[in-house]
Amino acid sequence: MNVSKLILIVDDDNVYKLVTRRMISICCSNAEIIFAENGREAINLLQGAILDRSLRLPDIILLDIEMPEMNGWEFLRAFSSLPGMATRDIKIYVASSSIDELDRERTQIYPAVKELLVKPFSVSKISGIINDGIRQG
């Protein structure tokens, strides 16, 4: 695939971000990565890109649940209030250490969430998400 995908990783764990960036670089030469430390920073990035059309919105968001300031659930509520025309093509993958079925059910409330990924996930999983655009789950 020649078109680069922009991936926003929203997580406060520096080790996770480093490992995920490395996995993406191994499998997906067509990917650019940006980071946000928490949901508030991510919402600010998205709002900025919506207002300034010279900035790209991400194609994929890898979203942690447990973060300071604004957690993943709060981010999803705020994301739902952003203009649908601007955000309709963004695919969100919630990345969590939790295997709680309630978290899985909770993600289904949000149409942009394609899957709950349990950390750590594999290079082949991230490759499938980025390169194939497959709706997982």
Backbone as a chain_set.jsonl record, in Angstrom:
{"seq": "MNVSKLILIVDDDNVYKLVTRRMISICCSNAEIIFAENGREAINLLQGAILDRSLRLPDIILLDIEMPEMNGWEFLRAFSSLPGMATRDIKIYVASSSIDELDRERTQIYPAVKELLVKPFSVSKISGIINDGIRQG", "coords": {"N": [[0.846, -1.173, 0.0], [0.657, 2.179, -0.877], [-0.185, 4.614, 0.217], [0.334, 6.443, 3.099], [-0.539, 5.606, 6.441], [-1.846, 7.342, 9.171], [-1.211, 7.039, 12.51], [-2.437, 7.388, 15.705], [-1.258, 7.098, 18.864], [-2.506, 6.787, 21.981], [-1.521, 6.986, 25.055], [-0.043, 6.731, 28.277], [2.138, 5.279, 28.978], [5.44, 4.941, 28.588], [7.123, 2.785, 27.871], [5.347, 0.992, 26.601], [4.65, 2.635, 24.42], [7.122, 2.849, 23.107], [7.657, 0.129, 22.449], [5.407, -0.435, 20.851], [5.74, 1.418, 18.768], [8.073, 0.362, 17.669], [7.162, -2.191, 16.834], [5.334, -1.399, 14.877], [7.063, -0.169, 13.063], [8.464, -2.386, 12.162], [6.57, -3.884, 10.736], [5.081, -2.201, 9.111], [5.728, -0.145, 6.836], [4.307, 1.839, 5.744], [3.287, 3.577, 7.611], [2.768, 6.396, 9.707], [3.45, 7.78, 12.871], [1.961, 9.348, 15.645], [1.814, 10.736, 18.949], [-0.089, 10.894, 22.005], [-0.313, 11.785, 25.389], [-2.503, 11.431, 26.999], [-6.135, 11.279, 27.106], [-7.182, 13.893, 26.922], [-5.142, 15.379, 25.66], [-5.165, 14.033, 23.227], [-7.777, 14.571, 22.254], [-7.5, 17.334, 21.951], [-5.566, 17.359, 19.882], [-7.092, 16.2, 17.798], [-9.214, 18.061, 17.563], [-7.746, 20.275, 16.757], [-6.845, 19.417, 14.235], [-9.268, 19.181, 12.938], [-10.074, 21.822, 12.801], [-7.946, 23.01, 11.413], [-7.367, 22.422, 8.305], [-5.022, 21.768, 7.038], [-3.737, 19.993, 8.569], [-3.516, 16.502, 9.257], [-6.029, 14.158, 10.107], [-5.939, 11.292, 12.232], [-5.837, 7.947, 10.894], [-6.092, 5.685, 12.344], [-6.574, 5.019, 15.772], [-4.897, 4.015, 18.603], [-5.901, 3.313, 21.672], [-5.44, 3.694, 25.071], [-6.966, 2.674, 28.17], [-6.608, 3.289, 30.939], [-5.46, 6.209, 32.043], [-3.951, 9.277, 33.199], [-5.618, 12.426, 33.887], [-7.487, 12.509, 31.521], [-9.18, 9.68, 30.912], [-9.458, 6.666, 28.845], [-12.214, 6.03, 28.488], [-13.447, 8.485, 28.998], [-12.296, 9.909, 26.927], [-13.507, 8.594, 24.726], [-16.188, 9.359, 25.063], [-15.93, 12.147, 24.669], [-14.89, 12.121, 22.059], [-17.093, 11.17, 20.686], [-18.648, 13.417, 20.547], [-17.455, 15.017, 18.704], [-17.433, 16.49, 15.369], [-19.149, 14.392, 13.177], [-18.747, 14.094, 10.415], [-16.097, 14.728, 10.11], [-14.763, 12.822, 11.616], [-15.587, 10.306, 10.899], [-14.194, 8.292, 9.491], [-12.196, 7.414, 11.116], [-10.673, 4.817, 12.826], [-10.891, 3.206, 15.88], [-8.99, 1.444, 18.21], [-9.165, -0.007, 21.202], [-6.707, -0.417, 23.519], [-5.783, -2.448, 26.007], [-4.714, -3.68, 29.213], [-6.519, -5.096, 30.484], [-8.76, -7.863, 30.673], [-11.375, -7.814, 31.049], [-14.706, -8.597, 30.618], [-16.708, -6.726, 30.79], [-15.452, -4.377, 29.965], [-15.097, -4.97, 27.252], [-17.769, -5.12, 26.419], [-18.505, -2.512, 26.978], [-17.021, -1.083, 25.079], [-18.478, -1.543, 22.807], [-20.484, 0.29, 22.699], [-19.595, 2.441, 21.339], [-19.426, 3.323, 18.063], [-17.084, 3.855, 16.553], [-15.126, 2.326, 17.692], [-13.377, -0.479, 16.932], [-12.286, -2.781, 17.993], [-11.367, -4.389, 21.07], [-8.205, -4.611, 22.134], [-6.028, -6.788, 23.741], [-3.306, -6.049, 25.7], [-0.057, -7.475, 25.924], [-0.063, -7.086, 22.37], [0.453, -8.736, 19.208], [2.937, -8.389, 16.539], [1.852, -9.29, 14.144], [-0.86, -8.845, 14.585], [-1.021, -6.031, 14.805], [-0.082, -5.425, 12.282], [-2.134, -6.482, 10.677], [-4.226, -4.771, 11.369], [-3.273, -2.251, 10.497], [-2.278, -2.588, 7.808], [-4.191, -4.103, 6.419], [-6.647, -3.053, 7.069], [-8.714, -4.43, 8.128], [-11.783, -5.108, 9.613], [-11.723, -6.028, 12.768], [-12.663, -8.638, 15.122]], "CA": [[0.0, 0.0, 0.0], [1.5, 3.352, -1.01], [-0.677, 5.715, 1.025], [0.709, 6.242, 4.494], [-1.599, 5.705, 7.44], [-1.452, 8.086, 10.359], [-1.647, 6.318, 13.701], [-2.325, 8.125, 16.953], [-1.171, 6.237, 20.037], [-2.894, 7.561, 23.158], [-1.102, 6.153, 26.172], [0.942, 7.398, 29.122], [3.199, 4.321, 29.284], [6.523, 5.142, 27.616], [7.615, 1.492, 27.388], [4.35, 0.532, 25.628], [4.771, 3.45, 23.206], [8.366, 2.455, 22.439], [7.47, -1.211, 21.88], [4.413, -0.354, 19.772], [6.383, 2.109, 17.644], [9.0, -0.597, 17.055], [6.375, -3.206, 16.122], [4.78, -0.771, 13.676], [8.151, 0.034, 12.094], [8.82, -3.697, 11.609], [5.566, -4.446, 9.829], [4.245, -1.255, 8.368], [6.5, 0.997, 6.349], [3.351, 2.836, 5.275], [2.647, 4.179, 8.771], [3.34, 7.492, 10.474], [2.95, 7.659, 14.236], [1.968, 10.493, 16.547], [1.503, 10.297, 20.306], [-0.717, 11.751, 23.002], [-0.099, 11.214, 26.718], [-3.792, 11.152, 27.64], [-7.287, 11.566, 26.259], [-7.336, 15.345, 26.705], [-4.184, 15.766, 24.626], [-5.639, 13.45, 21.967], [-8.933, 15.361, 21.794], [-6.962, 18.613, 21.468], [-4.973, 17.102, 18.564], [-8.171, 15.982, 16.834], [-9.901, 19.334, 17.344], [-6.845, 21.104, 15.966], [-6.849, 18.926, 12.849], [-10.584, 19.487, 12.369], [-10.096, 23.265, 12.525], [-6.884, 23.348, 10.469], [-7.424, 21.371, 7.29], [-3.685, 21.39, 6.57], [-3.31, 18.904, 9.446], [-4.221, 15.243, 9.004], [-6.631, 13.375, 11.177], [-5.416, 9.926, 12.182], [-6.655, 6.877, 10.325], [-6.246, 4.688, 13.4], [-6.2, 5.427, 17.12], [-4.692, 2.968, 19.605], [-6.326, 4.048, 22.861], [-5.366, 3.057, 26.385], [-8.097, 3.012, 29.037], [-6.158, 3.896, 32.192], [-4.514, 7.315, 31.877], [-4.296, 10.429, 34.027], [-6.274, 13.61, 33.335], [-8.677, 12.052, 30.798], [-8.946, 8.274, 30.574], [-9.975, 6.226, 27.551], [-13.682, 6.129, 28.433], [-13.759, 9.912, 28.869], [-11.922, 10.254, 25.553], [-14.532, 8.093, 23.802], [-17.363, 10.24, 25.182], [-15.592, 13.408, 24.006], [-14.757, 11.815, 20.632], [-18.454, 11.024, 20.153], [-19.254, 14.73, 20.335], [-16.774, 15.7, 17.597], [-18.222, 16.414, 14.129], [-19.131, 13.063, 12.566], [-18.199, 14.131, 9.055], [-14.637, 14.802, 10.208], [-14.185, 11.683, 12.332], [-16.267, 9.052, 10.537], [-13.297, 7.269, 8.946], [-11.192, 7.051, 12.117], [-10.914, 3.527, 13.488], [-10.298, 3.198, 17.211], [-8.724, 0.158, 18.839], [-8.872, 0.167, 22.608], [-5.611, -1.305, 23.898], [-5.861, -2.522, 27.457], [-4.2, -4.859, 29.903], [-7.693, -5.74, 31.071], [-9.518, -8.828, 29.881], [-12.7, -7.725, 31.65], [-15.781, -8.652, 29.619], [-17.45, -5.456, 30.871], [-14.751, -3.431, 29.095], [-15.422, -5.35, 25.871], [-19.152, -4.689, 26.19], [-18.539, -1.046, 27.01], [-16.496, -0.561, 23.811], [-19.486, -1.709, 21.757], [-21.347, 1.478, 22.703], [-18.985, 3.445, 20.467], [-19.271, 2.761, 16.709], [-15.723, 4.013, 16.022], [-14.257, 1.298, 18.271], [-13.428, -1.701, 16.129], [-11.912, -3.96, 18.767], [-10.597, -4.257, 22.299], [-6.969, -5.384, 22.026], [-5.41, -7.055, 25.028], [-1.853, -5.858, 25.699], [0.598, -7.043, 24.691], [-0.522, -7.739, 21.153], [1.554, -9.17, 18.338], [3.246, -7.656, 15.314], [0.893, -9.686, 13.102], [-2.129, -8.184, 14.893], [-0.911, -4.624, 14.421], [0.034, -5.41, 10.826], [-3.474, -6.681, 10.134], [-5.006, -3.55, 11.588], [-2.77, -1.136, 9.694], [-2.133, -2.873, 6.385], [-5.368, -4.671, 5.794], [-7.847, -2.311, 7.372], [-9.747, -5.414, 8.418], [-12.546, -4.901, 10.831], [-11.442, -7.179, 13.626], [-13.609, -8.936, 16.191]], "C": [[0.889, 1.233, 0.0], [1.079, 4.513, -0.126], [-0.309, 5.456, 2.478], [-0.513, 6.399, 5.385], [-1.041, 6.456, 8.631], [-2.07, 7.408, 11.566], [-1.391, 7.196, 14.912], [-2.336, 7.117, 18.098], [-1.432, 7.112, 21.256], [-2.62, 6.688, 24.378], [-0.05, 6.917, 26.971], [2.128, 6.505, 29.466], [4.284, 4.4, 28.21], [7.073, 3.836, 27.06], [6.659, 0.933, 26.33], [4.487, 1.314, 24.315], [6.017, 3.071, 22.414], [8.211, 1.108, 21.744], [6.5, -1.159, 20.702], [4.985, 0.347, 18.551], [7.318, 1.152, 16.911], [8.249, -1.659, 16.26], [5.817, -2.631, 14.821], [5.876, -0.569, 12.633], [8.585, -1.272, 11.444], [7.837, -4.111, 10.515], [4.981, -3.464, 8.831], [5.03, -0.027, 7.937], [5.6, 2.13, 5.874], [2.668, 3.571, 6.429], [3.468, 5.327, 9.34], [2.694, 7.436, 11.845], [3.045, 9.003, 14.941], [1.48, 9.989, 17.912], [0.735, 11.371, 21.068], [-0.581, 11.037, 24.338], [-1.392, 10.816, 27.416], [-4.92, 11.557, 26.696], [-7.461, 13.038, 25.958], [-6.397, 15.822, 25.601], [-4.633, 15.236, 23.26], [-6.828, 14.223, 21.405], [-8.455, 16.706, 21.261], [-6.314, 18.458, 20.089], [-6.048, 16.958, 17.49], [-8.9, 17.29, 16.525], [-9.045, 20.27, 16.503], [-6.846, 20.707, 14.504], [-8.19, 19.196, 12.177], [-10.644, 20.961, 11.971], [-9.093, 23.682, 11.461], [-6.763, 22.226, 9.45], [-6.061, 21.009, 6.703], [-3.105, 20.267, 7.435], [-4.141, 17.663, 9.143], [-4.849, 14.702, 10.268], [-6.056, 11.969, 11.099], [-6.386, 8.975, 11.497], [-7.03, 5.875, 11.414], [-5.813, 5.314, 14.717], [-6.056, 4.164, 17.964], [-4.849, 3.652, 20.956], [-6.217, 3.208, 24.119], [-6.6, 3.478, 27.191], [-7.631, 3.798, 30.252], [-5.062, 4.925, 31.936], [-4.921, 8.434, 32.812], [-5.001, 11.512, 33.207], [-7.553, 13.283, 32.582], [-8.42, 10.623, 30.354], [-9.604, 7.918, 29.235], [-11.481, 6.34, 27.422], [-14.118, 7.578, 28.272], [-13.409, 10.402, 27.467], [-13.019, 9.822, 24.576], [-15.806, 8.927, 23.876], [-17.112, 11.555, 24.461], [-15.479, 13.222, 22.493], [-16.137, 11.742, 19.975], [-19.121, 12.364, 19.891], [-18.549, 15.552, 19.254], [-17.615, 15.566, 16.328], [-18.047, 15.075, 13.413], [-18.535, 13.039, 11.171], [-16.669, 14.129, 9.096], [-14.04, 13.506, 10.748], [-14.71, 10.331, 11.87], [-15.348, 7.948, 10.04], [-12.206, 6.842, 9.924], [-11.607, 5.745, 12.785], [-10.171, 3.526, 14.815], [-10.172, 1.757, 17.694], [-8.345, 0.441, 20.28], [-7.834, -0.881, 22.99], [-5.516, -1.304, 25.416], [-5.184, -3.775, 27.991], [-5.335, -5.667, 30.495], [-8.3, -6.762, 30.118], [-10.948, -8.908, 30.428], [-13.767, -7.683, 30.557], [-16.612, -7.37, 29.637], [-16.785, -4.38, 30.014], [-15.077, -3.714, 27.633], [-16.84, -4.884, 25.514], [-19.249, -3.171, 26.124], [-18.02, -0.452, 25.697], [-17.539, -0.617, 22.703], [-20.479, -0.551, 21.689], [-20.878, 2.476, 21.65], [-18.719, 2.855, 19.087], [-17.853, 2.865, 16.143], [-14.774, 2.952, 16.564], [-14.454, -0.003, 17.512], [-13.121, -2.945, 16.939], [-11.241, -3.532, 20.061], [-9.399, -5.189, 22.167], [-6.393, -5.572, 23.413], [-3.895, -6.917, 24.883], [-1.199, -7.052, 26.366], [0.004, -7.766, 23.49], [0.666, -7.939, 20.221], [1.776, -8.229, 17.156], [2.237, -8.016, 14.223], [-0.467, -9.04, 13.339], [-2.095, -6.729, 14.443], [-0.78, -4.485, 12.912], [-1.333, -5.575, 10.165], [-4.334, -5.445, 10.25], [-4.57, -2.451, 10.622], [-2.782, -1.437, 8.201], [-3.407, -3.349, 5.71], [-6.624, -3.836, 6.005], [-9.013, -3.221, 7.692], [-10.49, -5.008, 9.672], [-12.415, -6.171, 11.656], [-12.599, -7.403, 14.575], [-14.929, -9.176, 15.647]], "O": [[1.805, 1.317, 0.819], [1.922, 5.328, 0.249], [-0.599, 4.391, 3.023], [-1.399, 7.211, 5.121], [0.096, 6.232, 9.046], [-3.285, 7.223, 11.643], [-0.28, 7.683, 15.122], [-3.303, 6.377, 18.278], [-0.688, 8.052, 21.534], [-3.384, 5.775, 24.692], [0.742, 7.666, 26.4], [3.035, 6.937, 30.177], [4.076, 3.983, 27.071], [7.454, 3.781, 25.89], [7.101, 0.456, 25.284], [4.446, 0.73, 23.232], [5.971, 2.982, 21.187], [8.59, 0.959, 20.582], [6.751, -1.775, 19.666], [4.745, -0.078, 17.421], [7.354, 1.131, 15.681], [8.643, -1.995, 15.143], [5.827, -3.298, 13.787], [5.641, -0.778, 11.443], [9.029, -1.271, 10.296], [8.247, -4.635, 9.479], [4.439, -3.874, 7.805], [4.996, 1.007, 8.603], [6.066, 3.243, 5.631], [1.586, 4.129, 6.249], [4.692, 5.247, 9.442], [1.521, 7.084, 11.968], [4.054, 9.703, 14.856], [0.821, 8.954, 18.008], [0.879, 12.569, 20.824], [-0.718, 9.815, 24.408], [-1.388, 9.971, 28.311], [-4.68, 12.108, 25.622], [-7.851, 13.399, 24.847], [-6.801, 16.576, 24.716], [-4.49, 15.926, 22.25], [-6.877, 14.499, 20.206], [-8.946, 17.174, 20.233], [-6.485, 19.317, 19.224], [-5.93, 17.526, 16.404], [-9.171, 17.593, 15.363], [-9.559, 20.976, 15.636], [-6.848, 21.569, 13.625], [-8.24, 19.416, 10.967], [-11.198, 21.305, 10.927], [-9.354, 24.604, 10.689], [-6.128, 21.203, 9.711], [-5.954, 20.044, 5.947], [-2.096, 19.661, 7.072], [-5.323, 17.761, 8.814], [-4.275, 14.779, 11.354], [-5.72, 11.499, 10.012], [-7.6, 9.178, 11.52], [-8.119, 5.301, 11.413], [-4.821, 6.041, 14.779], [-6.974, 3.346, 18.035], [-4.02, 4.478, 21.338], [-6.824, 2.142, 24.222], [-7.202, 4.517, 26.918], [-8.187, 4.851, 30.565], [-3.912, 4.585, 31.656], [-6.089, 8.544, 33.184], [-4.97, 11.494, 31.976], [-8.622, 13.749, 32.978], [-7.548, 10.374, 29.521], [-10.221, 8.762, 28.586], [-11.983, 6.708, 26.36], [-15.039, 7.876, 27.511], [-14.133, 11.211, 26.887], [-13.413, 10.593, 23.702], [-16.438, 9.175, 22.849], [-17.974, 12.033, 23.723], [-15.927, 14.078, 21.73], [-16.321, 12.198, 18.847], [-20.06, 12.444, 19.099], [-18.989, 16.653, 18.924], [-18.419, 14.641, 16.213], [-16.929, 14.679, 13.085], [-17.887, 12.065, 10.788], [-16.027, 13.58, 8.201], [-12.927, 13.134, 10.374], [-14.305, 9.302, 12.411], [-15.692, 6.772, 10.157], [-11.377, 5.995, 9.59], [-12.739, 5.593, 13.244], [-8.974, 3.808, 14.87], [-11.11, 0.964, 17.602], [-7.316, 1.062, 20.545], [-8.05, -2.08, 22.81], [-5.206, -0.283, 26.03], [-5.096, -4.794, 27.306], [-5.135, -6.792, 30.953], [-8.344, -6.548, 28.906], [-11.631, -9.923, 30.288], [-13.726, -6.825, 29.676], [-17.159, -6.972, 28.608], [-17.472, -3.56, 29.405], [-15.308, -2.785, 26.86], [-17.071, -4.327, 24.441], [-19.989, -2.62, 25.308], [-18.525, 0.576, 25.248], [-17.487, 0.175, 21.762], [-21.231, -0.434, 20.722], [-21.672, 3.261, 21.131], [-17.871, 1.974, 18.952], [-17.463, 2.032, 15.324], [-13.727, 2.7, 15.968], [-15.554, -0.552, 17.459], [-13.615, -4.031, 16.636], [-10.632, -2.466, 20.145], [-9.557, -6.408, 22.097], [-6.283, -4.614, 24.178], [-3.279, -7.583, 24.051], [-1.766, -7.594, 27.314], [-0.387, -8.929, 23.59], [1.741, -7.377, 20.428], [0.93, -7.399, 16.823], [1.812, -7.147, 13.462], [-1.163, -8.717, 12.376], [-3.018, -6.251, 13.784], [-1.304, -3.537, 12.326], [-1.645, -4.879, 9.2], [-5.086, -5.112, 9.334], [-5.409, -1.796, 10.002], [-3.251, -0.617, 7.412], [-3.661, -3.024, 4.55], [-7.559, -3.904, 5.208], [-10.171, -2.83, 7.544], [-9.886, -4.612, 10.669], [-12.922, -7.233, 11.295], [-13.411, -6.509, 14.814], [-15.867, -9.445, 16.398]]}, "num_chains": 1, "name": "protein.A"}
